[in-house]
Amino acid sequence: MKFDLNQTITGRVWKFGDSVDSDSINPYYIYPDMKDMVHHTLEAFRPEFPKEVKPGDIIVAGRNFGCGSHRPGPVLRVIGIAAILVESASRLFLRNNIALPLPIFIVPGITAIIDDGQTLEVNYNKGIATNVTTGATAAMRKYPAMIEHIFACGGLPQLARERYLKENSTAD
Amino acid sequence: MQIRKQVAKLGIEHFVDAEPGISHQMMVDRGYARPGELVVGNDSHTVGYGALNVGSTGITRADMLYTLLFGELWFQVPGSIKLVLNGKQPNYPIAKDIILHLAGLYGDDFAQNSSIEFTGSLVPQLSMDSRMCLSTHGVEVAAKFAMFPFDEVTDEYLKDKTDHPYEPIAADADAVYDREIVLNVDEMPFAVAKPHHFGNVFPVSDSAGIKVDQAQIGSCANGRLEDIEIAARMMKGRKVAKGVRFVISPASQMIYLQCIKAGYIETLLEAGVQFVTPGCGICQPKVGYMAEGEVCITATTRNFKGRKGSQKADIYLAGPLTVTAAAVAGRIIDPREVFDEI
């Protein structure tokens, strides 16, 4: 699934604190099947989240989001999370979401401009996240062109496929 | 079955088939990670080979696909943190206390996206087992790399493990660091991380008296010879408290065998300790499932809510000495109150 970074995303915010771990996002030790996991993702931090989350919602969180184990993490995409905006992210969680891809953005100061349940507008092209209710904004960190290209390709496996086919078609 | 077929088809030379154990220990047991190399693996604790002066780090499954296809991968160049450990190594392991203490002081992401370089007067005294505990836990403080210098300890460790040539790496004399952190371990208390995250650290006295249902030693952080040796040394002539499950899982078959040859297993079994097959299970609900309301003190890697079963179980992280003391007393306690000999 290709992802156009330049599209504007608008959605209702679910707000989380610091150091939300990948075990809580992907509780696969207890629920190894995706059909069960969708009913338990992030319940360790907010029990109502898996019951009430809607496709198109946005996650906003504090420092070190996705810390802990390396987990592939498509569950948030399966439940329809439109974007994740965090003060900082664990590097493996960040890599996983870029590889999927699921739009994840590092936005220092994001937790100060928005409350749970408010509507956020995410404009990567302009590099600005805006609280639609209050008008408050936070600057989004831009990715290097190489990572933007992974999003445009539809994830790292797709980029690998394109590169492999390109490099191996001319050899024949 | 699919994996075996692919291994045969592709002629993979190094394939560990049915042998149980933690991949990270098996990698170093076999000399597959060598100083100066860049090594990537599909698990967050891959960072642990930094103990051997290896630039190693965890990557995602998609990253591995890319790496296997092209032999290259994207990285953002990390900044460096100089971690100066000064002081004297006591006659028991303190690596876990060090990293917990640092996470408590500076937060569980103080090394976010950075490369940690360990240095200081303690480093030459640190065993390879302690170094591996510290480097493995690099990821618990969010580091990309967590590297030790190459020295006599590294050289001795690698002697019978590899004949592959390697070239150790060291920091430039004029290297610039984003941050320098100095810790004097002589002044450090025994550290315990309370539920439910690695940075929730206090001196052991703060949790003293909490009754435990389970005590554990194992994982890629603490399933090594010195972790099991200290438990055996302290349990000799003592018994596990009534009602406590004290579970130990050596990190690999090789370590298990070393423990047997050294007599540790017999001592520990006589004391009432139970052993489980080497592997990652001890850090998960698979081994020693925790029921609602139960408390576990563990020398393993993580204490997230639900990590060992019920989300209503409490997991405390500590070093192997503090875990052993709790297993004897049946409650969390300063090891010096249980073991006069230390």
Interface residues (C-beta under 8 A of the other chain):
Chain A: S19 D21 D23 S24 P27 Y29 I30 E43 A44 R63 N64 C67 G68 S69 H70 P72 S88 S90 R91 L92 R95 N96 A99 L100 P144 M146 I147 G155 L156 P157 L159 A160 R163 Y164
Chain B: N42 D43 S44 G58 I59 T60 R61 A62 D63 L65 Y66 L69 F70 W74 Q76 G107 D108 D109 Q112 N113 V139 A142 K144 H196 H197 G199 Q284 P285 K286 R302 F304 K305 G306 R307 G309 Q311
